[in-house]
Amino acid sequence: MKRERLEWLALIVLVALLGGGWIVLSRETEADNQPIALTTAPYVGALAPDFTAQTHDGANFTLSDFNANGGTPVVLNFWATWCPPCRVEMPHFEAAAQLYGDDVAVLGVNQAESGATIAAYARNHGLSYPLLVDEEMTINHLYGILNLPTTVFIDANGIVREVLVGTMSRAVLEERIEKLVGQ
Amino acid sequence: MLPFLNLGPLALPTGPLVYLLGVWLALFAVDRAARRLGLDAERHYALATTAVLAGFVGARLVFVLLHWPSYDDNLLGIVWPLTTGYNAAGGALIGAAAAFFYGRWRRLSLWPALDALAPGLLLFLIAVSLADFLGGAGYGSLTSMPWGITVFGVRRHAVQLYEALAGVAALGVWWAATSPRLRGAAGRPFLWAAAVYAGGRLLVDAWRENAALVNGFHVMQVVALGVLLLALGLLARAVWRGGAT
């Protein structure tokens, strides 16, 4: 019995040591999480990390340009064609882009797919708002995107006002945009 | 990945379908497990059904409460659409609480009930992993290993399938621990299955790309290590007390 007790104790200690060691080894470093230097991360109340990217049809967008030109709030939606919840809410972003026009910039940031894939998806689903290509995951890493869809609401001064993870209904999206435009 | 199943004009989301299949298989497994263990199958099936229903409703209600400003002028949104808008942690807590109180009401013993519930729980967790795999959520880190799968045009660890394998291994252990030859005291099959599954998740979650992190540590790994040590501790305690569990 005593030997059995010792074996159990040794097993538990061994598992704790190996498990703890494995967790430490698996720890993601700062470099893993934020591979881009000079980022401020999309924390509410902080400046939104700036970036320049191209849409699937070749137009260039720089986030800070929206704030420089008189101040336009930006809704940044991270998505992918394979992500069902993203697909659910994309018609809402299209409707919002049409409804609010120049009062707010609605930008989709794709996750790691090619321009051709995005273009085909936009064409098939009648999406006309800018869909940015991020094949190298630069913007996704810059914003620390862990889940799709994620939507970042940025006010006219370039300050992140809200980060929402998960699918939004059209009413929720419009409510958030109204708040953003009113700020 | 297969996020949608295209049947003619219908595009069925595979994730919810796999969840439904997982729930059905889980309930079936609880029924069969209770019979295998010589327990009252009807009561244990009802216990599992209670947990599932309470968990489903609870996950929705917790989500709605946490996002009440988005629902107070759209009450219909609480019940439709059902495809998104759940809080998994809230659902798990409420489901477990409902099962606990139902078990007490029906005077079910804790350890035998956990033994009967274990395969159902594991099958549901396997279904969650497979739904993630088909839907594309919870994807793995980049790899050049030959068993990597192509996601977003690059090779990644199929971490959701690794998770499912951990579940299958735990099911195998549960099956062995409930065999007439190895069957011990009540609670042992559940604890061994929990230990194996937690050990598996501790190992494979290292390759998850979009894990929840605290100071760079994978939260799931820390939870898995805690569950693993707790299960081993309870198994050891039984030995120290002379084989009570």
Interface residues (C-beta under 8 A of the other chain):
Chain A: M1 E4 R5 W8 L9 L11 I12 V15 A16 G19 G20 W22 I23 V24 L25 S26 R27 E28 T29 E30 D32 N33 A80 W82 C83 P84 P85 V88 Q111 A112 E113 S114 E135 I145 L146 N147 L148 G166 T167 M168 S169 A171 V172 E175
Chain B: M1 P3 F4 P13 G15 H67 P69 S70 D73 N74 G77 P81 T83 T84 G85 G135 G136 A137 F152 G153 V154 G199 L202 L203 D205 A206 N210 A211 A212 L213 N215 G216 F217 H218 Q221 V222 L225 L228 L229 L232 G233 L235 A236 V239 W240 G242
